[in-house]
Amino acid sequence: MMSVVGAQPFIKPMQTPTSISPGIQRRHTLPASEVRPLNTQDAISVFEIEREAFISVSGECPLHLDEVRHFLTLCPDLSMGWFEEGRLVAFIIGSLHLDCLSLPQEALTLHKPCGSTVHIHVLAVHRTFRQQGKGPILMWRYLQYLRCFPSVRRAVLMCEDFLIPFYRKSGFKVLGRCAITVGNLTFTEMWYPIRGHAYIRRNSEAIRFPQHPLTLPITKTDERVDV
Ligand SMILES: CC(C)(COP(=O)(O)OP(=O)(O)OC[C@H]1O[C@@H](n2cnc3c(N)ncnc32)[C@H](O)[C@@H]1OP(=O)(O)O)[C@@H](O)C(=O)NCCC(=O)NCCS
């Protein structure tokens, strides 16, 4: 698997515990907001969101529970979860695959550590937290985070056509029709260039997780930072 030593410092809790005065017993409170990579222990929470977001709608979902566990075992550093008081409210799961013109079927299940394209399998926001801008914020952070991986050149995803405008707002461009179908569902492929090595060139606030996600406005300049 690719080295992410340089990338890891950027994934850290958005709120760190305050210092504890001597003599005052530690209170085990959960951080109000936290963004961190997912692990296999988060798989059930991930799947619960997917169940509501996808299975209840179309009977299908991007990743079944065993596939969630599979990717969170193989490449947890390509996932990102947003937690509010310990509860998963939004997440992204990605894996690497080799460059090619169109997403191959195997991209749905495989992780190719030597690949330079991140396949974003799924972005989903818990139902009660939608329409608050969390999806675009998490996506923006994820795309900035990917710049810390020296070999990553692009991110690709497949989405149903009604979500094309949504991903366009995050800077994705349409690649074309996706050869993959799932049941009756058809998809469009979209991509986003990753201009990498941000952690080498600068240590800017643009790629550091700030104290609170909502303190970070998404602007045109933020969406694409030239390096
Ligand atoms: C799509 C999703 C990630 C958006 O996250 P969010 O945090 O709610 O995003 P926002 O707060 O910006 O607001 C919702 C936006 O999502 C898009 N959207 C969500 N559902 C949509 C739908 N059924 N049709 C069209 N656009 C939709 C719209 O752009 C909408 O913005 P608008 O209300 O101004 O039109 C979220 O709705 C979700 O998790 N949906 C279920 C899972 C899913 O479809 N994931 C994408 C798989 S490729």
The ligand as an SDF file (V2000), in Angstrom:
LIG
                    3D

 48 50  0  0  0  0  0  0  0  0999 V2000
  -26.2830   13.7950   -2.1650 C   0  0  0  0  0  0  0  0  0  0  0  0
  -25.8990   14.1570   -0.7190 C   0  0  0  0  0  0  0  0  0  0  0  0
  -24.5380   13.5390   -0.4140 C   0  0  0  0  0  0  0  0  0  0  0  0
  -25.8160   15.6700   -0.5960 C   0  0  0  0  0  0  0  0  0  0  0  0
  -25.3420   16.0140    0.6920 O   0  0  0  0  0  0  0  0  0  0  0  0
  -25.9360   17.2700    1.5070 P   0  0  0  0  0  0  0  0  0  0  0  0
  -25.0810   17.4760    2.6740 O   0  0  0  0  0  0  0  0  0  0  0  0
  -27.3710   17.0600    1.7750 O   0  0  0  0  0  0  0  0  0  0  0  0
  -25.7420   18.4030    0.4050 O   0  0  0  0  0  0  0  0  0  0  0  0
  -26.3190   19.9240    0.4400 P   0  0  0  0  0  0  0  0  0  0  0  0
  -26.5170   20.3660    1.8400 O   0  0  0  0  0  0  0  0  0  0  0  0
  -25.4630   20.7110   -0.4800 O   0  0  0  0  0  0  0  0  0  0  0  0
  -27.7850   19.9420   -0.1560 O   0  0  0  0  0  0  0  0  0  0  0  0
  -28.3380   18.9800   -0.9280 C   0  0  0  0  0  0  0  0  0  0  0  0
  -27.8750   19.0660   -2.3970 C   0  0  0  0  0  0  0  0  0  0  0  0
  -27.6870   17.7310   -2.8580 O   0  0  0  0  0  0  0  0  0  0  0  0
  -28.1610   17.5920   -4.1910 C   0  0  0  0  0  0  0  0  0  0  0  0
  -29.2250   16.5700   -4.1460 N   0  0  0  0  0  0  0  0  0  0  0  0
  -29.4770   15.7310   -3.1210 C   0  0  0  0  0  0  0  0  0  0  0  0
  -30.4770   14.8990   -3.4340 N   0  0  0  0  0  0  0  0  0  0  0  0
  -30.8690   15.2350   -4.6710 C   0  0  0  0  0  0  0  0  0  0  0  0
  -31.8480   14.7490   -5.5500 C   0  0  0  0  0  0  0  0  0  0  0  0
  -32.6550   13.7390   -5.2190 N   0  0  0  0  0  0  0  0  0  0  0  0
  -31.9570   15.3350   -6.7520 N   0  0  0  0  0  0  0  0  0  0  0  0
  -31.1600   16.3430   -7.1140 C   0  0  0  0  0  0  0  0  0  0  0  0
  -30.2070   16.8640   -6.3200 N   0  0  0  0  0  0  0  0  0  0  0  0
  -30.0630   16.3010   -5.1130 C   0  0  0  0  0  0  0  0  0  0  0  0
  -28.6620   18.9670   -4.6020 C   0  0  0  0  0  0  0  0  0  0  0  0
  -27.5730   19.6050   -5.2590 O   0  0  0  0  0  0  0  0  0  0  0  0
  -28.9400   19.6520   -3.2850 C   0  0  0  0  0  0  0  0  0  0  0  0
  -28.7810   21.0410   -3.3240 O   0  0  0  0  0  0  0  0  0  0  0  0
  -30.0850   21.9580   -3.5810 P   0  0  0  0  0  0  0  0  0  0  0  0
  -31.0270   21.5980   -2.4880 O   0  0  0  0  0  0  0  0  0  0  0  0
  -29.5460   23.3410   -3.5020 O   0  0  0  0  0  0  0  0  0  0  0  0
  -30.5780   21.5870   -4.9330 O   0  0  0  0  0  0  0  0  0  0  0  0
  -26.9810   13.6650    0.2810 C   0  0  0  0  0  0  0  0  0  0  0  0
  -28.2320   14.1660   -0.1300 O   0  0  0  0  0  0  0  0  0  0  0  0
  -27.0620   12.1650    0.4050 C   0  0  0  0  0  0  0  0  0  0  0  0
  -26.3380   11.5630    1.2010 O   0  0  0  0  0  0  0  0  0  0  0  0
  -27.9550   11.5660   -0.3770 N   0  0  0  0  0  0  0  0  0  0  0  0
  -28.1530   10.1310   -0.3410 C   0  0  0  0  0  0  0  0  0  0  0  0
  -26.9410    9.3940   -0.8180 C   0  0  0  0  0  0  0  0  0  0  0  0
  -26.4860    9.8170   -2.2150 C   0  0  0  0  0  0  0  0  0  0  0  0
  -27.2940    9.9450   -3.1240 O   0  0  0  0  0  0  0  0  0  0  0  0
  -25.1520    9.9690   -2.3550 N   0  0  0  0  0  0  0  0  0  0  0  0
  -24.5220   10.2500   -3.6040 C   0  0  0  0  0  0  0  0  0  0  0  0
  -24.1720    8.9800   -4.2720 C   0  0  0  0  0  0  0  0  0  0  0  0
  -23.2620    9.2380   -5.7570 S   0  0  0  0  0  0  0  0  0  0  0  0
  1  2  1  0
  2  3  1  0
  2  4  1  0
  2 36  1  0
  4  5  1  0
  5  6  1  0
  6  7  2  0
  6  8  1  0
  6  9  1  0
  9 10  1  0
 10 11  2  0
 10 12  1  0
 10 13  1  0
 13 14  1  0
 14 15  1  0
 15 16  1  0
 15 30  1  0
 16 17  1  0
 17 18  1  0
 17 28  1  0
 18 19  1  0
 18 27  1  0
 19 20  2  0
 20 21  1  0
 21 22  1  0
 21 27  2  0
 22 23  1  0
 22 24  2  0
 24 25  1  0
 25 26  2  0
 26 27  1  0
 28 29  1  0
 28 30  1  0
 30 31  1  0
 31 32  1  0
 32 33  2  0
 32 34  1  0
 32 35  1  0
 36 37  1  0
 36 38  1  0
 38 39  2  0
 38 40  1  0
 40 41  1  0
 41 42  1  0
 42 43  1  0
 43 44  2  0
 43 45  1  0
 45 46  1  0
 46 47  1  0
 47 48  1  0
M  END
$$$$
